[in-house]
């Protein structure tokens, strides 16, 4: 395969990937308008992921159990909301 063809294919793939990511973000924002608690949960989950990473890097294992438990509860609440709204879990995954 020539470099030109390969470059063209890679460029096309990147464009599809970008469109899929933008589509996902649009769908998420629309869902967050309908179910604002989901946006709060996503924010909290991201926050706890960062805290967990920091604790791992600092070798602070004492609070990891607590962070994991809080994360588990947030994920369970998120799944319950999605289930009640009849939204598949894969909704938050890009289509590409």
KETI-844867 format. One record per residue: residue number from 1; residue in one letter; x, y, z of N, C-alpha, C, O in turn. Coordinates in Angstrom, 2 decimals, m for minus. Example, Ala and Ser with C-alpha at 12.3 -4.5 7.8 and 13.67 -1.06 7.14 Angstrom:
<atoms>
<1; 'A'; <13.19; m5.69; 7.80>; <12.30; m4.50; 7.80>; <13.20; m3.30; 7.80>; <14.24; m3.32; 8.46>> <2; 'S'; <12.85; m2.25; 7.08>; <13.67; m1.06; 7.14>; <12.90; 0.03; 7.87>; <13.41; 1.14; 8.04>> 
</atoms>
This chain:
<atoms>
<1; 'X'; <0.85; m1.17; 0.00>; <0.00; 0.00; 0.00>; <0.90; 1.24; 0.00>; <1.86; 1.33; 0.76>> <2; 'X'; <0.58; 2.18; m0.84>; <1.42; 3.37; m0.92>; <1.18; 4.27; 0.29>; <0.15; 4.19; 0.97>> <3; 'X'; <2.15; 5.12; 0.52>; <2.03; 6.06; 1.64>; <0.84; 6.99; 1.47>; <0.19; 7.36; 2.45>> <4; 'X'; <0.57; 7.37; 0.25>; <m0.55; 8.27; m0.02>; <m1.88; 7.61; 0.33>; <m2.74; 8.25; 0.94>> <5; 'X'; <m2.04; 6.36; m0.05>; <m3.28; 5.64; 0.26>; <m3.41; 5.45; 1.77>; <m4.48; 5.64; 2.33>> <6; 'X'; <m2.32; 5.07; 2.40>; <m2.32; 4.87; 3.84>; <m2.66; 6.18; 4.56>; <m3.47; 6.19; 5.49>> <7; 'X'; <m2.06; 7.25; 4.14>; <m2.34; 8.56; 4.73>; <m3.81; 8.92; 4.56>; <m4.44; 9.42; 5.50>> <8; 'X'; <m4.36; 8.67; 3.40>; <m5.76; 8.96; 3.14>; <m6.68; 8.14; 4.04>; <m7.66; 8.66; 4.58>> <9; 'X'; <m6.37; 6.87; 4.19>; <m7.17; 6.00; 5.06>; <m7.10; 6.44; 6.52>; <m8.11; 6.46; 7.22>> <10; 'X'; <m5.92; 6.79; 6.96>; <m5.76; 7.26; 8.33>; <m6.51; 8.56; 8.57>; <m7.12; 8.76; 9.62>> <11; 'X'; <m6.47; 9.44; 7.60>; <m7.18; 10.71; 7.71>; <m8.70; 10.47; 7.77>; <m9.40; 11.09; 8.57>> <12; 'X'; <m9.18; 9.58; 6.93>; <m10.61; 9.25; 6.92>; <m11.03; 8.64; 8.26>; <m12.07; 8.98; 8.80>> <13; 'X'; <m10.21; 7.74; 8.77>; <m10.50; 7.12; 10.07>; <m10.56; 8.18; 11.17>; <m11.48; 8.16; 12.00>> <14; 'X'; <m9.61; 9.09; 11.20>; <m9.58; 10.14; 12.21>; <m10.82; 11.02; 12.13>; <m11.37; 11.43; 13.15>> <15; 'X'; <m11.27; 11.30; 10.91>; <m12.48; 12.11; 10.74>; <m13.71; 11.37; 11.27>; <m14.56; 11.97; 11.93>> <16; 'X'; <m13.80; 10.08; 10.98>; <m14.92; 9.28; 11.49>; <m14.88; 9.22; 13.01>; <m15.91; 9.33; 13.68>> <17; 'X'; <m13.70; 9.06; 13.55>; <m13.53; 9.00; 15.00>; <m13.97; 10.31; 15.64>; <m14.67; 10.30; 16.65>> <18; 'X'; <m13.57; 11.42; 15.07>; <m13.94; 12.73; 15.59>; <m15.45; 12.93; 15.53>; <m16.05; 13.43; 16.49>> <19; 'X'; <m16.07; 12.55; 14.40>; <m17.53; 12.68; 14.28>; <m18.24; 11.83; 15.33>; <m19.22; 12.27; 15.92>> <20; 'X'; <m17.75; 10.62; 15.56>; <m18.35; 9.73; 16.55>; <m18.22; 10.33; 17.96>; <m19.16; 10.26; 18.75>> <21; 'X'; <m17.07; 10.90; 18.26>; <m16.87; 11.51; 19.57>; <m17.77; 12.74; 19.75>; <m18.34; 12.93; 20.82>> <22; 'X'; <m17.90; 13.55; 18.72>; <m18.77; 14.72; 18.79>; <m20.23; 14.30; 18.94>; <m21.00; 14.92; 19.67>> <23; 'X'; <m20.62; 13.24; 18.22>; <m21.98; 12.72; 18.32>; <m22.26; 12.23; 19.74>; <m23.33; 12.48; 20.29>> <24; 'X'; <m21.30; 11.53; 20.30>; <m21.45; 11.04; 21.67>; <m21.62; 12.20; 22.64>; <m22.50; 12.16; 23.50>> <25; 'X'; <m20.79; 13.21; 22.52>; <m20.90; 14.37; 23.41>; <m22.26; 15.06; 23.28>; <m22.84; 15.48; 24.28>> <26; 'X'; <m22.76; 15.17; 22.06>; <m24.07; 15.79; 21.83>; <m25.17; 14.95; 22.50>; <m26.05; 15.50; 23.17>> <27; 'X'; <m25.11; 13.63; 22.32>; <m26.11; 12.75; 22.93>; <m26.05; 12.82; 24.46>; <m27.08; 12.82; 25.13>> <28; 'X'; <m24.84; 12.89; 24.99>; <m24.69; 12.99; 26.44>; <m25.29; 14.29; 26.97>; <m26.00; 14.28; 27.97>> <29; 'X'; <m25.01; 15.39; 26.31>; <m25.54; 16.68; 26.75>; <m27.08; 16.69; 26.70>; <m27.73; 17.23; 27.59>> <30; 'X'; <m27.65; 16.09; 25.66>; <m29.11; 16.00; 25.57>; <m29.66; 15.16; 26.71>; <m30.69; 15.51; 27.30>> <31; 'X'; <m28.99; 14.07; 27.02>; <m29.43; 13.22; 28.12>; <m29.28; 13.94; 29.45>; <m30.16; 13.83; 30.31>> <32; 'X'; <m28.19; 14.67; 29.63>; <m27.99; 15.41; 30.88>; <m29.06; 16.47; 31.09>; <m29.41; 16.77; 32.23>> <33; 'X'; <m29.59; 17.03; 30.01>; <m30.68; 18.00; 30.15>; <m31.93; 17.31; 30.69>; <m32.66; 17.88; 31.50>> <34; 'X'; <m32.17; 16.10; 30.24>; <m33.33; 15.33; 30.70>; <m33.11; 14.76; 32.10>; <m34.03; 14.73; 32.91>> <35; 'X'; <m31.90; 14.32; 32.37>; <m31.57; 13.66; 33.64>; <m30.33; 14.31; 34.25>; <m29.23; 13.75; 34.15>> <36; 'X'; <m30.48; 15.49; 34.86>; <m29.31; 16.21; 35.37>; <m28.51; 15.44; 36.42>; <m27.32; 15.68; 36.58>> <37; 'X'; <m29.15; 14.53; 37.14>; <m28.42; 13.75; 38.14>; <m27.31; 12.91; 37.49>; <m26.28; 12.67; 38.10>> <38; 'X'; <m27.54; 12.48; 36.25>; <m26.50; 11.72; 35.55>; <m25.23; 12.54; 35.36>; <m24.12; 12.03; 35.50>> <39; 'X'; <m25.40; 13.81; 35.04>; <m24.23; 14.68; 34.87>; <m23.48; 14.82; 36.19>; <m22.25; 14.81; 36.21>> <40; 'X'; <m24.22; 14.96; 37.28>; <m23.59; 15.05; 38.59>; <m22.82; 13.77; 38.92>; <m21.70; 13.82; 39.42>> <41; 'X'; <m23.44; 12.63; 38.61>; <m22.80; 11.35; 38.88>; <m21.52; 11.20; 38.07>; <m20.50; 10.75; 38.59>> <42; 'X'; <m21.57; 11.57; 36.80>; <m20.37; 11.49; 35.95>; <m19.26; 12.38; 36.51>; <m18.10; 11.98; 36.54>> <43; 'X'; <m19.63; 13.56; 36.94>; <m18.64; 14.47; 37.52>; <m18.04; 13.88; 38.80>; <m16.83; 13.93; 39.00>> <44; 'X'; <m18.90; 13.33; 39.65>; <m18.41; 12.72; 40.88>; <m17.51; 11.52; 40.59>; <m16.48; 11.35; 41.23>> <45; 'X'; <m17.91; 10.70; 39.63>; <m17.09; 9.54; 39.26>; <m15.72; 9.97; 38.75>; <m14.71; 9.36; 39.09>> <46; 'X'; <m15.69; 11.00; 37.93>; <m14.41; 11.52; 37.44>; <m13.55; 12.04; 38.59>; <m12.34; 11.82; 38.63>> <47; 'X'; <m14.20; 12.74; 39.52>; <m13.49; 13.27; 40.68>; <m12.88; 12.14; 41.50>; <m11.71; 12.21; 41.89>> <48; 'X'; <m13.66; 11.10; 41.77>; <m13.16; 9.98; 42.56>; <m12.07; 9.21; 41.82>; <m11.16; 8.67; 42.45>> <49; 'X'; <m12.14; 9.15; 40.51>; <m11.08; 8.49; 39.73>; <m9.76; 9.24; 39.90>; <m8.71; 8.63; 40.04>> <50; 'X'; <m9.84; 10.56; 39.88>; <m8.64; 11.37; 40.07>; <m8.08; 11.20; 41.48>; <m6.88; 11.05; 41.68>> <51; 'X'; <m8.99; 11.21; 42.47>; <m8.54; 11.01; 43.85>; <m7.91; 9.64; 44.04>; <m6.89; 9.51; 44.72>> <52; 'X'; <m8.50; 8.63; 43.43>; <m7.96; 7.28; 43.53>; <m6.55; 7.23; 42.93>; <m5.64; 6.66; 43.52>> <53; 'X'; <m6.40; 7.83; 41.76>; <m5.07; 7.86; 41.11>; <m4.04; 8.56; 41.98>; <m2.92; 8.08; 42.13>> <54; 'X'; <m4.43; 9.69; 42.56>; <m3.50; 10.42; 43.43>; <m3.11; 9.57; 44.63>; <m1.94; 9.52; 45.00>> <55; 'X'; <m4.09; 8.90; 45.23>; <m3.79; 8.07; 46.40>; <m2.88; 6.90; 46.05>; <m2.01; 6.53; 46.84>> <56; 'X'; <m3.08; 6.33; 44.88>; <m2.21; 5.24; 44.45>; <m0.78; 5.75; 44.27>; <0.17; 5.10; 44.71>> <57; 'X'; <m0.64; 6.90; 43.62>; <0.69; 7.46; 43.40>; <1.39; 7.84; 44.71>; <2.61; 7.75; 44.82>> <58; 'X'; <0.59; 8.25; 45.68>; <1.15; 8.64; 46.98>; <1.24; 7.46; 47.95>; <1.62; 7.62; 49.11>> <59; 'X'; <0.88; 6.28; 47.47>; <0.90; 5.06; 48.29>; <0.02; 5.19; 49.53>; <0.32; 4.63; 50.58>> <60; 'X'; <m1.07; 5.95; 49.40>; <m2.02; 6.13; 50.49>; <m3.15; 5.12; 50.32>; <m4.22; 5.44; 49.80>> <61; 'X'; <m2.90; 3.91; 50.76>; <m3.88; 2.84; 50.56>; <m5.01; 2.87; 51.58>; <m6.02; 2.19; 51.40>> <62; 'X'; <m4.87; 3.65; 52.64>; <m5.89; 3.67; 53.68>; <m7.22; 4.23; 53.18>; <m8.28; 3.78; 53.62>> <63; 'X'; <m7.19; 5.19; 52.29>; <m8.44; 5.78; 51.81>; <m8.95; 5.14; 50.52>; <m10.04; 5.48; 50.05>> <64; 'X'; <m8.17; 4.23; 49.94>; <m8.60; 3.61; 48.68>; <m9.87; 2.79; 48.84>; <m10.74; 2.82; 47.97>> <65; 'X'; <m10.00; 2.08; 49.94>; <m11.19; 1.28; 50.16>; <m12.43; 2.17; 50.22>; <m13.46; 1.84; 49.63>> <66; 'X'; <m12.32; 3.28; 50.91>; <m13.44; 4.22; 51.01>; <m13.79; 4.81; 49.64>; <m14.96; 4.92; 49.29>> <67; 'X'; <m12.76; 5.19; 48.89>; <m13.00; 5.74; 47.55>; <m13.64; 4.70; 46.63>; <m14.55; 5.02; 45.86>> <68; 'X'; <m13.18; 3.46; 46.72>; <m13.76; 2.40; 45.89>; <m15.22; 2.16; 46.25>; <m16.05; 1.92; 45.36>> <69; 'X'; <m15.54; 2.21; 47.52>; <m16.93; 2.01; 47.96>; <m17.83; 3.15; 47.46>; <m18.94; 2.91; 46.99>> <70; 'X'; <m17.34; 4.38; 47.57>; <m18.11; 5.52; 47.09>; <m18.32; 5.43; 45.57>; <m19.40; 5.70; 45.07>> <71; 'X'; <m17.27; 5.03; 44.86>; <m17.36; 4.88; 43.41>; <m18.37; 3.80; 43.05>; <m19.17; 3.98; 42.13>> <72; 'X'; <m18.34; 2.71; 43.77>; <m19.29; 1.61; 43.52>; <m20.72; 2.09; 43.69>; <m21.58; 1.77; 42.87>> <73; 'X'; <m20.99; 2.85; 44.73>; <m22.34; 3.36; 44.98>; <m22.79; 4.32; 43.88>; <m23.94; 4.29; 43.45>> <74; 'X'; <m21.87; 5.18; 43.44>; <m22.20; 6.11; 42.36>; <m22.52; 5.36; 41.07>; <m23.47; 5.71; 40.36>> <75; 'X'; <m21.73; 4.34; 40.76>; <m21.97; 3.54; 39.55>; <m23.31; 2.82; 39.63>; <m24.03; 2.73; 38.64>> <76; 'X'; <m23.63; 2.31; 40.80>; <m24.91; 1.63; 40.98>; <m26.08; 2.59; 40.77>; <m27.07; 2.25; 40.13>> <77; 'X'; <m25.95; 3.81; 41.31>; <m27.00; 4.82; 41.13>; <m27.13; 5.19; 39.65>; <m28.24; 5.33; 39.14>> <78; 'X'; <m26.01; 5.35; 38.98>; <m26.02; 5.68; 37.55>; <m26.72; 4.59; 36.76>; <m27.56; 4.88; 35.90>> <79; 'X'; <m26.39; 3.33; 37.04>; <m27.02; 2.22; 36.33>; <m28.51; 2.15; 36.61>; <m29.30; 1.84; 35.71>> <80; 'X'; <m28.90; 2.45; 37.83>; <m30.32; 2.45; 38.18>; <m31.08; 3.52; 37.41>; <m32.19; 3.29; 36.92>> <81; 'X'; <m30.48; 4.69; 37.30>; <m31.12; 5.79; 36.54>; <m31.23; 5.41; 35.07>; <m32.28; 5.62; 34.45>> <82; 'X'; <m30.16; 4.87; 34.52>; <m30.19; 4.46; 33.11>; <m31.25; 3.38; 32.88>; <m31.99; 3.42; 31.89>> <83; 'X'; <m31.31; 2.43; 33.79>; <m32.28; 1.34; 33.65>; <m33.70; 1.87; 33.72>; <m34.56; 1.48; 32.92>> <84; 'X'; <m33.95; 2.75; 34.66>; <m35.29; 3.33; 34.82>; <m35.70; 4.12; 33.57>; <m36.86; 4.11; 33.17>> <85; 'X'; <m34.73; 4.80; 32.97>; <m35.00; 5.59; 31.77>; <m34.94; 4.74; 30.50>; <m35.12; 5.25; 29.39>> <86; 'X'; <m34.68; 3.44; 30.67>; <m34.58; 2.50; 29.55>; <m33.50; 2.91; 28.55>; <m33.69; 2.87; 27.33>> <87; 'X'; <m32.36; 3.29; 29.11>; <m31.21; 3.69; 28.30>; <m30.12; 2.63; 28.50>; <m29.76; 2.33; 29.63>> <88; 'X'; <m29.61; 2.07; 27.41>; <m28.58; 1.02; 27.55>; <m27.28; 1.59; 28.14>; <m26.95; 2.75; 27.93>> <89; 'X'; <m26.57; 0.74; 28.87>; <m25.28; 1.16; 29.46>; <m24.31; 1.63; 28.39>; <m23.51; 2.53; 28.64>> <90; 'X'; <m24.36; 1.03; 27.22>; <m23.42; 1.36; 26.15>; <m23.65; 2.75; 25.56>; <m22.92; 3.18; 24.67>> <91; 'X'; <m24.67; 3.45; 26.05>; <m24.99; 4.79; 25.57>; <m23.78; 5.71; 25.67>; <m23.60; 6.59; 24.83>> <92; 'X'; <m22.95; 5.51; 26.69>; <m21.81; 6.39; 26.93>; <m20.55; 5.98; 26.18>; <m19.47; 6.51; 26.44>> <93; 'X'; <m20.69; 5.03; 25.26>; <m19.54; 4.57; 24.49>; <m19.65; 5.08; 23.07>; <m20.72; 5.00; 22.45>> <94; 'X'; <m18.57; 5.61; 22.55>; <m18.55; 6.12; 21.18>; <m18.88; 5.00; 20.20>; <m18.52; 3.85; 20.43>> <95; 'X'; <m19.56; 5.35; 19.11>; <m20.01; 4.35; 18.14>; <m18.90; 3.88; 17.21>; <m19.16; 3.03; 16.35>> <96; 'X'; <m17.70; 4.39; 17.35>; <m16.60; 3.95; 16.48>; <m15.64; 3.08; 17.23>; <m14.66; 2.62; 16.66>> 
</atoms>
